């Protein structure tokens, strides 16, 4: 097993599994965040469930571990590929056989990581260690996370811009990462490759438009 995990196939397998795990998290995260556009009670109730549910609390460190493993392995594979190809060959036109995101996954991943650090410092850190206001929702006292998030989007236009750019970088990363993850797990015949690429583009657009629509909503409604 240890030999498999350190082999090129094993590393791609780990990248695929952690990538799929993180994509499932993105679906849940977007679902909850979309409730910001429904109203304070809806979002606060969902956020309260996510921060107090025992299963979610156990899953949280696993999620963090998944991010770390995904980042470490992507950096390792990138450096390994560069060492195997030290000579800069003559550039050729590869637009017909590959896309820009597929050739720049490491750069896109780095940009998403920068956005993630900014996002965590403005939200996750304050939720865990900040002194937040509380509200009553259907008889339950909970943190006013809607107030925290909406204030960021309403009062800081540059944060809206960063969030929208982060959604764009994420969408570009997913447009290749989605189908590549399943391809590495064996879904690599011609039929499934075409299907997965189409699904990947749809998934990427949903994630990109979905996340970026949240700051746009607050910019419009608060203007």
Backbone as CSV, one residue per row, in Angstrom:
resi,resn,N_x,N_y,N_z,CA_x,CA_y,CA_z,C_x,C_y,C_z
1,UNK,0.824,-1.208,0.000,0.000,0.000,0.000,0.860,1.261,0.000
2,UNK,1.936,1.268,0.801,2.811,2.444,0.863,3.479,2.694,-0.483
3,UNK,3.842,1.596,-1.189,4.445,1.751,-2.517,3.438,2.340,-3.498
4,UNK,2.174,1.919,-3.379,1.143,2.439,-4.266,0.945,3.942,-4.047
5,UNK,0.906,4.375,-2.782,0.667,5.781,-2.469,1.804,6.681,-2.922
6,UNK,3.013,6.108,-3.038,4.154,6.920,-3.476,4.418,6.793,-4.973
7,UNK,3.673,5.929,-5.642,3.830,5.759,-7.092,3.076,6.875,-7.821
8,UNK,3.421,7.139,-9.091,2.696,8.168,-9.858,1.190,7.917,-9.911
9,UNK,0.793,6.642,-10.071,-0.635,6.309,-10.109,-1.275,6.574,-8.754
10,UNK,-0.562,6.213,-7.687,-1.083,6.431,-6.336,-1.259,7.898,-6.017
11,UNK,-0.310,8.720,-6.444,-0.406,10.169,-6.192,-1.601,10.761,-6.929
12,UNK,-1.815,10.315,-8.178,-2.972,10.801,-8.932,-4.276,10.325,-8.293
13,UNK,-4.247,9.110,-7.743,-5.429,8.573,-7.067,-5.781,9.432,-5.856
14,UNK,-4.774,9.798,-5.069,-5.008,10.639,-3.889,-5.514,12.012,-4.296
15,UNK,-4.920,12.584,-5.360,-5.383,13.868,-5.861,-6.852,13.779,-6.282
16,UNK,-7.230,12.678,-6.921,-8.601,12.518,-7.395,-9.578,12.389,-6.230
17,UNK,-9.255,11.536,-5.260,-10.148,11.308,-4.122,-10.332,12.584,-3.308
18,UNK,-9.223,13.277,-2.999,-9.334,14.516,-2.226,-10.061,15.587,-3.038
19,UNK,-9.840,15.607,-4.358,-10.528,16.572,-5.209,-12.025,16.358,-5.216
20,UNK,-12.460,15.103,-5.342,-13.897,14.789,-5.329,-14.500,15.134,-3.973
21,UNK,-13.771,14.832,-2.915,-14.223,15.156,-1.563,-14.428,16.664,-1.418
22,UNK,-13.491,17.454,-1.918,-13.596,18.911,-1.826,-14.715,19.448,-2.715
23,UNK,-14.974,18.801,-3.854,-16.072,19.242,-4.710,-17.419,18.996,-4.043
24,UNK,-17.541,17.901,-3.301,-18.761,17.652,-2.549,-18.959,18.728,-1.486
25,UNK,-17.856,19.134,-0.856,-17.933,20.220,0.121,-18.397,21.515,-0.535
26,UNK,-17.908,21.791,-1.744,-18.298,23.015,-2.446,-19.802,23.039,-2.713
27,UNK,-20.386,21.893,-3.036,-21.830,21.815,-3.278,-22.592,22.197,-2.015
28,UNK,-22.170,21.621,-0.874,-22.818,21.938,0.400,-22.599,23.404,0.759
29,UNK,-21.378,23.880,0.570,-21.025,25.260,0.921,-21.833,26.264,0.100
30,UNK,-21.974,26.009,-1.195,-22.746,26.907,-2.046,-24.222,26.872,-1.669
31,UNK,-24.734,25.683,-1.340,-26.133,25.555,-0.933,-26.424,26.411,0.291
32,UNK,-25.541,26.319,1.291,-25.730,27.106,2.520,-25.561,28.593,2.234
33,UNK,-24.517,28.960,1.496,-24.255,30.374,1.229,-25.358,31.023,0.395
34,UNK,-26.001,30.235,-0.457,-27.082,30.776,-1.276,-28.248,31.260,-0.425
35,UNK,-28.357,30.734,0.797,-29.431,31.162,1.699,-29.235,32.596,2.174
36,UNK,-28.044,33.165,1.942,-27.841,34.580,2.232,-28.808,35.438,1.427
37,UNK,-29.163,34.962,0.244,-30.069,35.717,-0.620,-31.534,35.438,-0.300
38,UNK,-31.781,34.501,0.625,-33.143,34.213,1.076,-33.513,35.100,2.248
39,UNK,-32.576,35.231,3.211,-32.845,36.089,4.351,-32.018,35.703,5.560
40,UNK,-31.970,36.577,6.583,-31.152,36.331,7.780,-31.501,35.043,8.510
41,UNK,-32.793,34.802,8.738,-33.186,33.615,9.504,-32.799,32.323,8.795
42,UNK,-32.993,32.277,7.494,-32.668,31.069,6.732,-31.177,30.772,6.792
43,UNK,-30.342,31.805,6.569,-28.899,31.576,6.582,-28.392,31.288,7.988
44,UNK,-28.855,32.058,8.977,-28.393,31.836,10.348,-28.756,30.442,10.847
45,UNK,-29.941,29.958,10.479,-30.353,28.613,10.898,-29.468,27.549,10.276
46,UNK,-29.192,27.693,8.967,-28.343,26.724,8.284,-26.922,26.786,8.812
47,UNK,-26.388,27.992,9.026,-25.029,28.146,9.542,-24.928,27.605,10.960
48,UNK,-25.975,27.810,11.754,-25.990,27.283,13.128,-25.932,25.759,13.117
49,UNK,-26.685,25.151,12.208,-26.647,23.693,12.078,-25.252,23.220,11.681
50,UNK,-24.622,23.929,10.746,-23.306,23.519,10.260,-22.223,23.667,11.332
51,UNK,-22.398,24.603,12.256,-21.369,24.844,13.271,-21.619,24.092,14.580
52,UNK,-22.796,23.465,14.721,-23.108,22.767,15.976,-23.385,21.280,15.785
53,UNK,-23.628,20.845,14.563,-23.918,19.439,14.316,-22.682,18.580,14.573
54,UNK,-22.854,17.493,15.296,-21.718,16.646,15.700,-21.006,16.049,14.490
55,UNK,-21.766,15.604,13.496,-21.167,15.004,12.308,-20.318,16.028,11.561
56,UNK,-20.840,17.238,11.422,-20.114,18.294,10.724,-18.849,18.663,11.488
57,UNK,-18.923,18.669,12.810,-17.760,19.016,13.631,-16.653,17.975,13.488
58,UNK,-17.033,16.712,13.292,-16.041,15.659,13.054,-15.490,15.771,11.638
59,UNK,-16.354,16.132,10.705,-15.960,16.232,9.302,-15.037,17.422,9.052
60,UNK,-15.139,18.451,9.865,-14.380,19.689,9.650,-12.871,19.469,9.609
61,UNK,-12.272,18.773,10.604,-10.826,18.537,10.508,-10.448,17.636,9.336
62,UNK,-11.343,16.714,8.941,-11.079,15.877,7.774,-11.068,16.719,6.508
63,UNK,-11.939,17.709,6.468,-11.971,18.627,5.342,-10.670,19.408,5.246
64,UNK,-10.214,19.911,6.388,-8.948,20.645,6.421,-7.797,19.751,5.968
65,UNK,-7.817,18.487,6.421,-6.785,17.538,6.027,-6.849,17.278,4.526
66,UNK,-8.054,17.187,3.979,-8.209,16.987,2.547,-7.630,18.129,1.742
67,UNK,-7.863,19.367,2.195,-7.278,20.529,1.540,-5.752,20.463,1.565
68,UNK,-5.205,20.163,2.744,-3.749,20.129,2.903,-3.121,19.064,1.999
69,UNK,-3.704,17.862,2.005,-3.171,16.766,1.182,-3.257,17.130,-0.300
70,UNK,-4.395,17.695,-0.709,-4.589,18.071,-2.109,-3.549,19.102,-2.539
71,UNK,-3.301,20.072,-1.698,-2.330,21.130,-2.020,-0.908,20.570,-2.069
72,UNK,-0.550,19.758,-1.069,0.806,19.198,-0.998,1.089,18.304,-2.204
73,UNK,0.141,17.429,-2.522,0.354,16.505,-3.633,0.383,17.232,-4.970
74,UNK,-0.442,18.276,-5.122,-0.419,19.022,-6.384,0.916,19.740,-6.554
75,UNK,1.435,20.304,-5.467,2.738,20.970,-5.539,3.848,19.960,-5.826
76,UNK,3.767,18.800,-5.181,4.789,17.765,-5.383,4.778,17.249,-6.818
77,UNK,3.581,16.966,-7.336,3.481,16.457,-8.711,3.951,17.487,-9.722
78,UNK,3.660,18.759,-9.475,4.104,19.823,-10.381,5.621,19.913,-10.412
79,UNK,6.251,19.912,-9.234,7.720,19.984,-9.170,8.362,18.739,-9.756
80,UNK,7.724,17.589,-9.544,8.252,16.342,-10.103,8.208,16.364,-11.624
81,UNK,7.111,16.861,-12.177,6.988,16.958,-13.634,8.005,17.933,-14.212
82,UNK,8.279,19.008,-13.500,9.271,19.979,-13.963,10.676,19.396,-13.953
83,UNK,10.976,18.580,-12.963,12.293,17.929,-12.902,12.464,16.913,-14.021
84,UNK,11.374,16.250,-14.384,11.442,15.251,-15.454,11.552,15.898,-16.822
85,UNK,11.180,17.199,-16.918,11.272,17.909,-18.178,12.071,19.196,-17.990
86,UNK,13.388,19.080,-17.691,14.191,20.274,-17.410,14.465,21.131,-18.635
87,UNK,14.377,20.529,-19.826,14.687,21.258,-21.054,13.417,21.915,-21.573
88,UNK,13.485,23.197,-21.866,12.342,23.907,-22.413,12.258,23.656,-23.926
89,UNK,11.315,22.824,-24.295,11.177,22.475,-25.695,10.520,23.624,-26.458
90,UNK,10.654,23.582,-27.750,10.048,24.597,-28.595,8.538,24.558,-28.425
91,UNK,7.960,25.734,-28.225,6.528,25.821,-28.012,5.778,25.477,-29.300
92,UNK,4.702,24.735,-29.142,3.862,24.379,-30.277,2.425,24.774,-29.953
93,UNK,1.626,24.808,-30.981,0.225,25.150,-30.795,-0.516,23.953,-30.220
94,UNK,-0.926,24.069,-28.947,-1.614,22.969,-28.293,-3.075,23.295,-27.989
95,UNK,-3.569,24.361,-28.604,-4.939,24.756,-28.289,-5.944,23.682,-28.697
96,UNK,-5.614,22.919,-29.719,-6.563,21.913,-30.156,-6.613,20.700,-29.244
97,UNK,-5.571,20.446,-28.465,-5.513,19.238,-27.658,-5.633,19.491,-26.164
98,UNK,-5.527,20.728,-25.721,-5.640,21.017,-24.298,-6.194,22.419,-24.102
99,UNK,-6.693,22.666,-22.899,-7.263,23.962,-22.579,-6.313,24.746,-21.680
100,UNK,-6.553,26.045,-21.606,-5.706,26.881,-20.745,-5.763,26.443,-19.281
101,UNK,-6.955,26.156,-18.708,-6.981,25.683,-17.322,-6.188,24.400,-17.096
102,UNK,-6.233,23.470,-18.075,-5.512,22.209,-17.898,-4.004,22.417,-17.859
103,UNK,-3.518,23.470,-18.535,-2.084,23.749,-18.545,-1.644,24.636,-17.376
104,UNK,-2.613,25.150,-16.640,-2.280,26.084,-15.552,-3.016,25.735,-14.265
105,UNK,-3.218,24.445,-14.023,-3.950,24.015,-12.831,-3.238,24.429,-11.548
106,UNK,-1.909,24.369,-11.548,-1.166,24.707,-10.333,-1.301,26.205,-10.028
107,UNK,-1.243,27.042,-11.062,-1.400,28.483,-10.871,-2.811,28.810,-10.384
108,UNK,-3.805,28.202,-11.012,-5.186,28.434,-10.601,-5.418,27.960,-9.173
109,UNK,-4.837,26.809,-8.842,-4.960,26.305,-7.479,-4.342,27.249,-6.476
110,UNK,-3.200,27.846,-6.831,-2.551,28.815,-5.954,-3.394,30.056,-5.751
111,UNK,-4.047,30.525,-6.818,-4.918,31.695,-6.717,-6.141,31.392,-5.854
112,UNK,-6.694,30.190,-6.000,-7.817,29.781,-5.162,-7.380,29.702,-3.702
113,UNK,-6.158,29.231,-3.465,-5.634,29.136,-2.100,-5.500,30.524,-1.478
114,UNK,-5.021,31.498,-2.248,-4.910,32.871,-1.733,-6.282,33.403,-1.338
115,UNK,-7.281,33.169,-2.213,-8.644,33.588,-1.896,-9.139,32.883,-0.639
116,UNK,-8.843,31.597,-0.518,-9.300,30.823,0.632,-8.730,31.380,1.934
117,UNK,-7.468,31.757,1.931,-6.837,32.323,3.128,-7.523,33.632,3.511
118,UNK,-7.797,34.491,2.516,-8.487,35.760,2.781,-9.884,35.505,3.323
119,UNK,-10.576,34.540,2.720,-11.936,34.207,3.136,-11.956,33.667,4.564
120,UNK,-11.041,32.776,4.871,-10.993,32.193,6.209,-10.669,33.246,7.269
121,UNK,-9.772,34.168,6.945,-9.394,35.205,7.909,-10.546,36.164,8.195
122,UNK,-11.451,36.319,7.221,-12.565,37.249,7.392,-13.845,36.578,7.876
123,UNK,-13.898,35.268,7.815,-15.124,34.582,8.220,-14.860,33.484,9.252
124,UNK,-14.150,32.450,8.843,-13.956,31.296,9.722,-13.271,31.691,11.021
125,UNK,-12.233,32.522,10.943,-11.474,32.917,12.142,-12.363,33.694,13.104
126,UNK,-13.186,34.596,12.557,-14.071,35.398,13.405,-15.183,34.545,14.009
127,UNK,-15.644,33.535,13.260,-16.673,32.642,13.788,-16.134,31.839,14.962
128,UNK,-14.905,31.356,14.834,-14.319,30.498,15.864,-13.796,31.279,17.068
129,UNK,-13.227,32.451,16.805,-12.524,33.152,17.880,-13.011,34.590,18.105
130,UNK,-13.957,35.064,17.306,-14.432,36.431,17.450,-15.592,36.541,18.426
131,UNK,-15.915,37.771,18.805,-17.041,38.055,19.701,-18.220,38.496,18.838
132,UNK,-19.054,37.542,18.439,-20.131,37.810,17.502,-21.435,38.138,18.223
133,UNK,-22.253,38.950,17.563,-23.593,39.225,18.075,-24.448,37.966,17.954
134,UNK,-25.500,37.899,18.755,-26.406,36.755,18.709,-27.814,37.215,18.345
135,UNK,-28.579,36.296,17.785,-29.972,36.565,17.424,-30.819,35.370,17.850
136,UNK,-32.132,35.590,17.948,-33.072,34.509,18.242,-33.803,34.137,16.961
137,UNK,-33.733,32.865,16.604,-34.434,32.367,15.424,-35.309,31.199,15.852
138,UNK,-36.617,31.387,15.829,-37.581,30.361,16.221,-37.258,29.775,17.591
139,UNK,-36.956,30.661,18.528,-36.714,30.261,19.908,-35.317,29.761,20.217
140,UNK,-34.434,29.760,19.234,-33.059,29.288,19.432,-32.094,30.464,19.291
141,UNK,-31.225,30.610,20.293,-30.225,31.667,20.237,-29.010,31.172,19.443
142,UNK,-28.567,32.001,18.510,-27.438,31.604,17.667,-26.656,32.828,17.237
143,UNK,-25.440,32.596,16.746,-24.604,33.699,16.270,-25.243,34.338,15.028
144,UNK,-25.112,35.646,14.943,-25.633,36.366,13.785,-24.591,36.347,12.664
145,UNK,-24.431,35.188,12.047,-23.454,35.052,10.967,-23.906,35.786,9.703
146,UNK,-25.197,35.936,9.551,-25.702,36.722,8.417,-25.204,38.160,8.518
147,UNK,-25.253,38.722,9.725,-24.775,40.083,9.918,-23.298,40.223,9.607
148,UNK,-22.515,39.219,9.995,-21.077,39.242,9.731,-20.798,39.218,8.233
149,UNK,-21.411,38.261,7.524,-21.131,38.091,6.099,-21.689,39.252,5.275
150,UNK,-22.923,39.631,5.546,-23.538,40.706,4.769,-22.796,42.022,4.951
151,UNK,-22.287,42.279,6.155,-21.530,43.515,6.400,-20.262,43.551,5.564
152,UNK,-19.607,42.407,5.411,-18.407,42.348,4.581,-18.732,42.704,3.135
153,UNK,-19.799,42.112,2.626,-20.158,42.348,1.234,-20.684,43.770,0.994
154,UNK,-21.383,44.328,1.966,-21.978,45.644,1.802,-20.960,46.767,1.997
155,UNK,-20.066,46.616,2.978,-19.178,47.714,3.369,-17.823,47.718,2.670
156,UNK,-17.426,46.600,2.095,-16.080,46.509,1.512,-16.177,46.039,0.067
157,UNK,-16.192,46.962,-0.886,-16.346,46.602,-2.295,-15.183,45.755,-2.798
158,UNK,-13.984,45.998,-2.231,-12.820,45.231,-2.669,-12.937,43.760,-2.279
159,UNK,-13.661,43.482,-1.161,-13.882,42.092,-0.780,-14.826,41.417,-1.770
160,UNK,-15.826,42.173,-2.252,-16.713,41.640,-3.291,-15.920,41.270,-4.532
161,UNK,-15.003,42.156,-4.920,-14.183,41.902,-6.108,-13.311,40.664,-5.916
162,UNK,-12.684,40.541,-4.754,-11.845,39.378,-4.461,-12.687,38.096,-4.493
163,UNK,-13.884,38.179,-3.935,-14.766,37.007,-3.890,-15.178,36.575,-5.299
164,UNK,-15.506,37.552,-6.147,-15.901,37.243,-7.524,-14.727,36.654,-8.304
165,UNK,-13.531,37.239,-8.125,-12.341,36.687,-8.779,-12.043,35.278,-8.278
166,UNK,-12.215,35.069,-6.968,-12.009,33.737,-6.404,-12.964,32.722,-7.013
167,UNK,-14.221,33.132,-7.227,-15.208,32.249,-7.860,-14.814,31.937,-9.297
168,UNK,-14.268,32.937,-9.999,-13.826,32.734,-11.381,-12.650,31.762,-11.439
169,UNK,-11.648,31.962,-10.575,-10.494,31.062,-10.536,-10.928,29.636,-10.177
170,UNK,-11.870,29.532,-9.247,-12.375,28.225,-8.840,-13.066,27.528,-10.011
171,UNK,-13.885,28.274,-10.757,-14.594,27.702,-11.902,-13.618,27.197,-12.957
172,UNK,-12.582,27.978,-13.242,-11.582,27.555,-14.220,-10.846,26.307,-13.738
173,UNK,-10.531,26.265,-12.456,-9.848,25.106,-11.866,-10.735,23.858,-11.972
174,UNK,-12.022,24.025,-11.693,-12.949,22.898,-11.725,-13.245,22.418,-13.137
175,UNK,-13.169,23.326,-14.116,-13.498,22.952,-15.494,-12.588,21.843,-16.006
176,UNK,-11.376,21.768,-15.456,-10.477,20.657,-15.801,-10.413,19.632,-14.673
177,UNK,-10.354,20.112,-13.429,-10.171,19.209,-12.294,-11.296,18.211,-12.121
178,UNK,-12.525,18.601,-12.452,-13.679,17.705,-12.269,-13.522,16.434,-13.091
179,UNK,-13.351,16.594,-14.415,-13.286,15.388,-15.249,-11.951,14.672,-15.101
180,UNK,-10.878,15.421,-14.790,-9.576,14.781,-14.604,-9.581,13.868,-13.388
181,UNK,-10.332,14.250,-12.349,-10.403,13.427,-11.136,-11.021,12.075,-11.449
182,UNK,-12.114,12.069,-12.198,-12.773,10.808,-12.542,-11.967,10.027,-13.587
183,UNK,-11.286,10.739,-14.464,-10.445,10.072,-15.453,-9.330,9.288,-14.775
184,UNK,-8.750,9.880,-13.720,-7.668,9.203,-12.997,-8.159,7.970,-12.250
185,UNK,-9.472,7.905,-11.994,-10.046,6.749,-11.310,-10.478,5.658,-12.284
186,UNK,-10.226,5.876,-13.589,-10.498,4.830,-14.569,-11.591,5.140,-15.567
187,UNK,-12.285,6.277,-15.392,-13.335,6.643,-16.340,-12.700,7.398,-17.504
188,UNK,-11.879,6.692,-18.279,-11.062,7.374,-19.278,-11.293,6.876,-20.703
189,UNK,-12.407,6.154,-20.910,-12.691,5.773,-22.302,-13.245,6.983,-23.046
190,UNK,-13.297,6.888,-24.366,-13.679,8.038,-25.194,-15.074,8.553,-24.868
191,UNK,-16.011,7.649,-24.623,-17.388,8.046,-24.350,-17.499,8.829,-23.048
192,UNK,-16.907,8.269,-21.970,-17.019,8.928,-20.672,-16.168,10.192,-20.596
193,UNK,-15.096,10.238,-21.357,-14.273,11.448,-21.361,-15.078,12.632,-21.895
194,UNK,-15.819,12.413,-22.945,-16.655,13.476,-23.521,-17.759,13.871,-22.546
195,UNK,-18.407,12.877,-21.946,-19.485,13.157,-20.999,-18.979,13.927,-19.786
196,UNK,-17.855,13.487,-19.234,-17.320,14.129,-18.039,-16.861,15.549,-18.314
197,UNK,-16.321,15.800,-19.495,-15.914,17.157,-19.845,-17.126,18.077,-19.913
198,UNK,-18.225,17.585,-20.461,-19.444,18.400,-20.532,-19.993,18.666,-19.139
199,UNK,-20.028,17.617,-18.310,-20.506,17.779,-16.935,-19.595,18.736,-16.170
200,UNK,-18.289,18.644,-16.436,-17.326,19.506,-15.754,-17.596,20.975,-16.051
201,UNK,-17.875,21.294,-17.302,-18.143,22.686,-17.670,-19.425,23.181,-16.999
202,UNK,-20.452,22.317,-16.971,-21.711,22.702,-16.311,-21.477,22.922,-14.820
203,UNK,-20.762,22.003,-14.189,-20.476,22.109,-12.762,-19.658,23.361,-12.463
204,UNK,-18.659,23.639,-13.302,-17.814,24.815,-13.104,-18.620,26.100,-13.219
205,UNK,-19.517,26.152,-14.205,-20.353,27.349,-14.386,-21.285,27.537,-13.189
206,UNK,-21.880,26.445,-12.719,-22.778,26.534,-11.560,-22.030,27.051,-10.336
207,UNK,-20.843,26.516,-10.085,-20.065,26.956,-8.934,-19.616,28.412,-9.093
208,UNK,-19.123,28.759,-10.277,-18.632,30.119,-10.508,-19.729,31.157,-10.410
209,UNK,-20.842,30.913,-11.120,-21.967,31.845,-11.099,-22.631,31.860,-9.720
210,UNK,-22.749,30.689,-9.127,-23.401,30.594,-7.819,-22.685,31.401,-6.749
211,UNK,-21.376,31.215,-6.629,-20.625,31.939,-5.592,-20.527,33.430,-5.900
212,UNK,-20.299,33.784,-7.158,-20.141,35.201,-7.500,-21.452,35.958,-7.410
213,UNK,-22.595,35.267,-7.535,-23.889,35.942,-7.468,-24.177,36.491,-6.076
214,UNK,-23.533,35.933,-5.049,-23.805,36.368,-3.674,-23.321,37.800,-3.433
215,UNK,-22.043,38.126,-3.696,-21.633,39.525,-3.533,-22.359,40.469,-4.490
216,UNK,-22.664,40.005,-5.702,-23.407,40.839,-6.654,-24.788,41.163,-6.090
217,UNK,-25.425,40.195,-5.441,-26.739,40.401,-4.833,-26.682,41.514,-3.793
218,UNK,-25.676,41.477,-2.932,-25.569,42.497,-1.889,-25.194,43.861,-2.460
219,UNK,-24.394,43.864,-3.508,-24.062,45.137,-4.149,-25.303,45.789,-4.748
220,UNK,-26.171,44.980,-5.339,-27.385,45.501,-5.964,-28.413,45.942,-4.929
221,UNK,-28.647,45.093,-3.935,-29.697,45.375,-2.953,-29.312,46.465,-1.968
222,UNK,-28.020,46.694,-1.774,-27.591,47.708,-0.810,-27.318,49.047,-1.476
223,UNK,-27.390,49.096,-2.806,-27.065,50.306,-3.535,-28.188,51.340,-3.508
